[in-house]
Amino acid sequence: MMRIFLKVLGVVLFLPYFAYAQTFSQIFSRMVNTANLIVGALFIISTVVFFWGIVKFIASSDNPQERQKAKAILWWGIIGMAVMASAWGLAFILKEYFQIGNQQPQFLSPPALTPIPLPG
């Protein structure tokens, strides 16, 4: 059931980009921008989880079991931030690889043919 929901969510999020875009570059650029927005929001959430773990760790300084729970929250916050940072990096690498934005790819032109002078 969750897989069907995720597929439908993906179609709902990205189908308008395919309908309005004329080129692959525009489609990919819009997808990267949407992914950056989602990753940014998730990065903020993981940072809040990390700081909540810090607050719980400090608040439960006298209870070892609660400190263990707070450490787990801290670790999940760190893991979330690491995953989101790597996702941002991957999106940046893909954007630079496909040269999305104002730059257009530079293609090499064939060498010019010059006539060879005949002896004589």
Beta strands, then each sheet from edge to edge (+ up, - down):
end
